[in-house]
Amino acid sequence: MDEKVTDCGVCQVSSRQATFGLTRSIFLIATITSLDSNTTQVLVPYATSSFNTHSLLSVIGIVSGVMIAVVKAPMAKIGDVFGRMEAFLLSVLLYVAGYIQMAASSNVETYAVSLLQNHLAHS
């Protein structure tokens, strides 16, 4: 018994619930990424000092800034060609892989690459 719902009240309630769920999801993702970027920014000096290469902190910051500026256009093109959801999933994959690599890094070069990978995910 597949009958189409023709009552507009049911459609409006369903639309309101979907809009509320979408708004709540966007707010949750924005809160998590904001907390993450602020926390990571504070903890980078501790990580670089544990490798006894605190002087590379400025180099990591400059390269990260350049990479963030350069990668926005290709990520937008990926979103246009393959779809928004696929671009979002690629960002999540880069984000998680960057943190796994960051946790497993044993030298500052690996840590810098993983931090760059994490910054790429934020675009």
Secondary structure as GFF3:
##gff-version 3
##sequence-region A 1 123
A	DSSP	alpha_helix	8	50	.	.	.	ID=ss1
A	DSSP	three_ten_helix	54	56	.	.	.	ID=ss2
A	DSSP	alpha_helix	57	82	.	.	.	ID=ss3
A	DSSP	alpha_helix	84	104	.	.	.	ID=ss4
A	DSSP	alpha_helix	108	121	.	.	.	ID=ss5
###
